[in-house]
Amino acid sequence: LQAKLLRVIETGAFRRVGAEEDMSSDVRILASSNRRPEDAIEEGRLRQDLYFRLARFQISIPPLRKRGRDIAGLAAFFIDELNQQYEGNKVMTPDAVELLARYPWPGNIREMRATIERAYILTSAEITAEDLGDLDVGEERQGEMIEISKHATIAEAEKKLILAVLEDSGGSKTRAAESLGISLKTLYNRLNDYELDGS
């Protein structure tokens, strides 16, 4: 599929299923990804030549946890959308908005929208912090402890640390390598050594 898409981008031509002649196209392609393309290339999931064709003009949107100032606006947008969908007139209290802003949102926008929609459906008037469910924003999230037995070998401890950092990085090997202070190549070597797939 990637090879076919690359051909369309390079030649502007494609062939419909069952057709014998190519058709020309004049289109612009907008592509997005919820993971780093460099990681996908490294893992063999994305063709490098296709990436370079698509990446002529890039807009990098940071994860929601790094866009705290956007939370209130996004929450208001979702509430307005839900009010239209369900013909309601609900509002969100300031304490609820504050809780949303403090939560790190590992699932990004989809998780935030699902959380707000669930609270919207379960409440009758205004949405409070309590209505948002168990959003863990405690101190423990900022520096979770990893339990390692005092009898563990260095390799076992390192393996456990790598798995924890990968999970905290949302599976991004590039971010995990940066957090660990090692190169991406070294991280891949460790994953191979410990027979981990890193997903």
C-alpha positions in Angstrom: 0.0 0.0 0.0 2.8 2.4 0.9 4.5 1.8 -2.5 1.3 2.5 -4.3 0.7 5.7 -2.4 4.3 6.8 -3.1 3.7 6.2 -6.8 0.6 8.4 -6.8 2.5 11.2 -5.0 5.5 11.0 -7.4 3.6 10.6 -10.7 0.2 12.0 -10.0 -1.3 8.9 -11.6 -3.3 5.9 -10.2 -5.2 3.0 -11.6 -8.7 2.0 -10.4 -9.3 -1.6 -9.6 -10.1 -3.5 -12.8 -9.1 -0.5 -15.0 -6.5 -0.9 -17.8 -5.4 2.8 -18.0 -4.0 5.2 -15.4 -5.9 8.2 -14.3 -4.3 11.5 -13.4 -4.8 13.2 -10.1 -4.2 16.7 -8.7 -4.5 16.4 -4.9 -2.8 17.5 -1.7 -2.2 14.9 1.0 -2.5 15.7 4.6 -1.1 12.9 6.8 -1.0 12.6 10.5 0.3 10.2 13.0 -0.1 9.7 16.8 3.5 8.4 17.0 6.9 9.6 15.9 7.5 8.7 12.2 11.2 8.2 13.0 10.3 5.4 15.3 8.0 3.8 12.6 10.9 4.0 10.1 13.3 2.5 12.6 10.9 -0.4 13.2 10.3 -1.0 9.5 6.6 0.1 9.6 7.0 3.2 7.5 9.0 3.6 4.2 11.6 6.3 4.6 11.1 7.5 1.0 7.4 7.9 1.6 8.0 9.8 4.8 10.3 12.3 3.1 7.7 12.8 0.4 5.0 13.4 3.0 7.1 15.5 5.3 7.7 18.5 3.1 5.8 20.8 5.5 5.5 19.5 9.1 3.4 20.7 12.0 4.3 19.2 15.3 1.5 19.2 17.8 2.7 18.4 21.3 0.8 15.8 23.4 -2.1 17.2 25.5 -0.1 16.9 28.7 2.2 19.6 27.4 -0.6 21.9 26.4 -2.2 22.8 29.7 -3.4 26.2 28.4 -5.5 24.4 25.8 -7.5 22.3 28.2 -10.2 24.8 29.2 -10.9 25.7 25.5 -11.0 22.0 24.5 -13.3 21.2 27.4 -15.7 24.1 26.5 -15.6 22.9 22.8 -16.5 19.3 23.8 -19.3 20.5 26.1 -20.8 22.7 23.4 -20.6 19.8 21.0 -22.3 17.5 23.5 -25.0 20.1 24.3 -25.9 20.2 20.6 -25.8 16.5 20.2 -28.0 15.8 23.2 -30.0 19.1 23.1 -28.7 20.0 26.6 -27.4 23.0 28.4 -24.8 21.6 30.7 -21.7 23.4 32.0 -18.4 22.4 33.6 -17.4 23.8 37.0 -14.0 25.5 37.5 -12.8 22.7 39.7 -13.5 20.2 37.0 -11.6 22.2 34.4 -8.7 22.5 36.9 -8.7 18.7 37.4 -8.6 18.2 33.6 -5.6 20.6 33.3 -3.7 18.6 36.0 -4.2 15.2 34.5 -1.4 14.0 32.1 -3.8 12.5 29.4 -1.8 9.5 28.2 -4.6 8.8 25.7 -4.6 12.4 24.5 -7.7 14.1 22.9 -9.6 10.8 22.5 -9.3 10.0 26.2 -10.2 13.6 27.2 -13.3 13.6 25.0 -14.4 10.1 26.3 -14.0 11.3 29.9 -16.0 14.4 29.3 -18.7 12.6 27.4 -19.0 9.9 30.1 -19.4 12.6 32.8 -21.9 14.5 30.6 -24.1 11.5 30.2 -24.0 10.6 33.9 -24.8 14.1 35.3 -28.0 16.1 35.2 -26.8 19.7 35.2 -23.2 20.8 35.8 -20.1 18.6 35.6 -17.9 18.7 38.7 -14.5 17.3 39.4 -16.2 14.3 41.1 -18.1 13.5 38.0 -14.9 13.0 36.0 -14.1 9.8 37.7 -10.8 8.7 39.1 -8.3 10.9 37.2 -5.0 10.1 39.0 -3.2 13.5 39.3 -1.4 12.7 42.6 2.3 13.3 43.3 3.0 9.6 42.7 2.4 10.0 39.0 5.3 12.4 38.7 7.9 9.9 40.0 6.5 6.4 40.2 8.7 4.0 42.2 9.9 0.8 40.6 10.1 -2.1 43.0 13.3 -4.1 42.5 14.3 -6.9 44.7 17.7 -6.5 46.5 18.5 -9.9 45.1 17.9 -8.8 41.5 20.8 -8.8 39.1 21.8 -5.5 37.3 20.4 -7.0 34.1 17.0 -7.7 35.7 16.9 -4.2 37.3 17.8 -2.6 33.9 15.1 -4.7 32.1 12.5 -3.5 34.6 13.6 0.1 34.3 13.5 0.0 30.5 10.0 -1.5 30.5 8.7 1.2 32.9 10.2 4.0 30.9 8.8 2.6 27.7 5.4 2.5 29.3 5.7 6.0 30.6 6.8 7.2 27.1 3.7 5.8 25.5 5.7 3.2 23.6 7.9 5.8 21.9 11.4 4.3 21.8 13.0 7.7 20.9 11.5 9.4 24.0 12.4 6.4 26.2 16.0 6.5 25.0 16.1 10.2 25.7 14.7 9.6 29.2 17.2 6.9 29.9 20.1 9.0 28.6 21.1 6.4 26.0 21.0 6.3 22.2 18.2 4.8 20.3 20.6 2.1 18.9 21.6 1.2 22.5 17.9 0.9 23.5 17.3 -1.4 20.6 20.3 -3.5 21.6 19.0 -3.8 25.1 15.6 -4.8 23.9 17.2 -7.5 21.8 19.4 -8.6 24.7 16.4 -9.0 27.0 14.1 -10.4 24.3 11.7 -7.5 24.6 9.6 -6.2 21.8 9.2 -2.8 23.4 5.5 -2.4 22.3 
